[in-house]
Amino acid sequence: MRHDDSLLSRQLDEYVLVRQLGQGGMARIYLGLDRRLQRYAAIKVIDKPLRAEQEYVQRFEQEAQTIAQLEHPHIVRLYRYGEVGGLMYMAMQYIAGSDLAAVLRSYREDGEYIPLEEAARIIREIGQALDYAHARGVIHRDVTPGNIMLDEQGRAYLADFGLAFYSELDDSLDVFGTPQYMAPEQVLSSANVVPQSDLYALGVILYQMVTGEQPFAGEDPMVVARRQQTEAPRRPQAIRPAAGEAVEAVILKAMAKDPAERYASGTAMADALDAALAAPSAQALPPTDPKLTIPGRVTMVRRPDPPQPKAVVRPPSQVDTPDGPASTPRRRRRALFVAGTGLVLLLLCGGLAAALANLIGRDGEGSPVAGLAATPTLALTSTSTTPASGSTASPTPTPSATNTATPTVQPATARFSLELISSEDSLFIINRSEETLPLPKLGLEGERGGVDGEEWEVSSLHPLACVTVWKEEGQPSDPDITCVEVGWALTRSSNERFWKERFSVIYDGKVVGQCRGGKSTCEITIRE
């Protein structure tokens, strides 16, 4: 069973598309492997129906140009922009973590709040990122929890500059953004935005982190947008009395209807919040004692981790034959080792969302009305709706994180689809399913030997990953396939090359299929 997405396993310059992380109205996001540098990237590809639309192509290129000029420790970086075979793509920094939207949902579901000190740190990091962008004439226009990524240490990164255009281009814009986070002036027209429009959105995010609620929630974007213009937000202390007057004052100033009454910069807002938390009245606030730290919650809600590429060289003394250690050095191949990932739950990502879906439009926590996440020319209308609370951050199904972290905990109905490609020189086993296969359960057996499950020396075979067995002598060549090679590259001498003849595939002690020997391709389906 091959994946329905025709771009999977496609190579765009040095990047191999491993799996899809998310999809919006204009583009798709993939997890990509840089085969040269052996690192992962988030690959944003313009969607096929829109490639012939010059307006969308220009917007896509504009986004790449915008990100390219931004080099800041709290802004997702652009690695490359290119075009291959009619496919336009951006390769960006991949954040192995979760978006803030998923973390906020996690706190809300547990009836807890982000510790105020942690909220202040996130505000400072994103505030500094916005100050940096604003100094270069770039206004984000869509600062939302879904566009703020948190890595495994809880560090914050601003992503998705799909609506960020320079001031001289603003006259052509209508209304774009996410209504729940749009400043009153942005509701009138995107041409009215100023740097303080982004800071208003940051104030809304602070309100949400402190109270657990959006100040102006709702499914009808027109109603929400109108409330942004005409209503004062409910006082944070009315929702959470422990927030304190000083913190409330910072939030309400950041959300002032008049941009001139807001903070002059993100740094000024962060300084005011720190001062509020240091005030004598704040010392009496009851301490928060959440079940999990922010890094802990990021781990809980993030997308399953991809296999981490790491070049290793196996010492000759560790290369064994069935009869014991080899007496002479064997041919050694550069291999990839997959470290254990720990138990994680799906976003949201990712999705990933995510894993990464933060770089395009997302569900929950307010849906972008336009931009790369939806049709960029779409104006604010009453026909757009926000998915019900509790929807995942990723618009596409992703493998269960339970399968990624603990291979022995598979659902009873799990299915695995393997492709085995053999030649005189090598045998490749590729996981073509969307589930992570527990490798210790997988073995091979033929008349000339085989492979025991423990020999793979890694616990999991992720989707589109592969393990290999090679002949020992000579210089075997790779088959013409694309996969992420994991584990030690096993070797076999001439009289042990069992894949030259018919051999059996064994899973959990049972024969699940047989493959022909020699140059052949074999597909095996495993049911549990």
Stockholm file with secondary structure:
# STOCKHOLM 1.0

chainA/1-528         MRHDDSLLSRQLDEYVLVRQLGQGGMARIYLGLDRRLQRYAAIKVIDKPLRAEQEYVQRFEQEAQTIAQLEHPHIVRLYRYGEVGGLMYMAMQYIAGSDLAAVLRSYREDGEYIPLEEAARIIREIGQALDYAHARGVIHRDVTPGNIMLDEQGRAYLADFGLAFYSELDDSLDVFGTPQYMAPEQVLSSANVVPQSDLYALGVILYQMVTGEQPFAGEDPMVVARRQQTEAPRRPQAIRPAAGEAVEAVILKAMAKDPAERYASGTAMADALDAALAAPSAQALPPTDPKLTIPGRVTMVRRPDPPQPKAVVRPPSQVDTPDGPASTPRRRRRALFVAGTGLVLLLLCGGLAAALANLIGRDGEGSPVAGLAATPTLALTSTSTTPASGSTASPTPTPSATNTATPTVQPATARFSLELISSEDSLFIINRSEETLPLPKLGLEGERGGVDGEEWEVSSLHPLACVTVWKEEGQPSDPDITCVEVGWALTRSSNERFWKERFSVIYDGKVVGQCRGGKSTCEITIRE
#=GR chainA/1-528 SS CCCSCTTTTCEETTEEEEEEEEECSSEEEEEEEETTTTEEEEEEEECGGGTTCHHHHHHHHHHHHHHHTCCCTTBCCEEEEEEETTEEEEEEECCSEEEHHHHHHHHHHTTCCCCHHHHHHHHHHHHHHHHHHHHTTCCCSCCCGGGEEEETTCCEEECCCTTCCCGGGGGGCCCCSCGGGCCHHHHHCGGGCCHHHHHHHHHHHHHHHHHSSCSSCCSCHHHHHHHHHHCCCCCHHHHCGGGCHHHHHHHHHHTCSSGGGSCSSHHHHHHHHHHHHHSGGGGGSCCCCCSSCHHHHHHHHSCCCCCCCCEECCCGGGCEETTEECSSCCCCCCEECCCCCCCCCCCCCCCCCTTTGGGSCCSSSCCCSSSTTSCTTCCCCTTCCCCCTTCCSCSSCCCCHHHHHCTTCCCTTCEEEEEEEECSSEEEEEECSSSCEEGGGEEEEETTEEECGGGGCSSEECTTEEEEEEESSSCCCCCSCCCEECBCCEEECGGGCGGGSCEEEEETTEEEEEECSSSEEEEEEEEC
#=GC SS_cons         CCCSCTTTTCEETTEEEEEEEEECSSEEEEEEEETTTTEEEEEEEECGGGTTCHHHHHHHHHHHHHHHTCCCTTBCCEEEEEEETTEEEEEEECCSEEEHHHHHHHHHHTTCCCCHHHHHHHHHHHHHHHHHHHHTTCCCSCCCGGGEEEETTCCEEECCCTTCCCGGGGGGCCCCSCGGGCCHHHHHCGGGCCHHHHHHHHHHHHHHHHHSSCSSCCSCHHHHHHHHHHCCCCCHHHHCGGGCHHHHHHHHHHTCSSGGGSCSSHHHHHHHHHHHHHSGGGGGSCCCCCSSCHHHHHHHHSCCCCCCCCEECCCGGGCEETTEECSSCCCCCCEECCCCCCCCCCCCCCCCCTTTGGGSCCSSSCCCSSSTTSCTTCCCCTTCCCCCTTCCSCSSCCCCHHHHHCTTCCCTTCEEEEEEEECSSEEEEEECSSSCEEGGGEEEEETTEEECGGGGCSSEECTTEEEEEEESSSCCCCCSCCCEECBCCEEECGGGCGGGSCEEEEETTEEEEEECSSSEEEEEEEEC
//
